Amino acid sequence: VVMKEVSGLRLLETTLKEAFSLAEVVVVSGDSDSSLFVKNEMGRAAVSCIKERLVDSKKIVAVTGGTTLAAVANMMTPEIKHPDVLFVPARGGLGENVQNQANTICAKMAEKSMGQYRLLHVPDQLSDEAYKSIVGEPSIREMIQLIKSASMVVHGIGDAMTMAERRRTSSEDLEKVKKGHAVGEAFGYYFNQKGEVVHKVKTVGIQLDDLKNNKCVIAVAGGSSKAKAIRAFMQQAHHSILITDEGAAKELVRDF
Ligand code: BG6
């Protein structure tokens, strides 16, 4: 029975890898919608993926926020081979509670891996004026450059409406998300089912275009309720690595 289950997961992995032209797919068993244990298993799989792919010249890891990335941080273990790995938050404030903020998660990953971290202190919901003056600040500018130079990016993907509500999005922006039929969200960008951006939260740090610059990009997202969101994001995330669960994977391959 175990063998059969394992080969089922492997089949899901290869199917998804081919369908979205991904570099690698890992599917853990179960559905994280209904089990915290499964979310931690995705976290464990993400940690081994991160470690495998850290190489000497590539040791800046940018991470996003969210409960899934918090699970990745929880599963982090000391990094013996690369003690000088540096964790940074991928983007500025995106309206999360403190335990789910990228800053918190990157500090925790560094602590548990015995590595280093740098934080980015940028408030949520920047006006154009505030944005311009903040990015002009030398210390922030230096931090943004460091973040953009990350060789590895580890990020979550969320259901669009769930994220918009969790961030206490203004009614104007909520309209944009709804009218644009957004189904998924990552890095503060909202995507429709074709993978097109319909709304974007203004903050500094990694922009979607930065992901193309030869970075190792690892998406960690699971649960059958996130299948639409994962599909939306993955359509334009070729060569990424996807760490997901059986719940999401089964839902994703249903339409193939
Ligand atoms: C947020 C990220 O912190 O976490 C989002 O900014 C991501 O881009 C979200 O979609 C995922 O959250 P969770 O809790 O579903 O892992």
Boltz pocket constraint, residues with backbone or C-beta under 6 A from the ligand:
constraints:
  - pocket:
      binder: B
      contacts: [[A, 64], [A, 65], [A, 66], [A, 67], [A, 68], [A, 69], [A, 94], [A, 96], [A, 100], [A, 101], [A, 102], [A, 156], [A, 157], [A, 158], [A, 159], [A, 163], [A, 185], [A, 186], [A, 187], [A, 188], [A, 220]]
      max_distance: 6.0
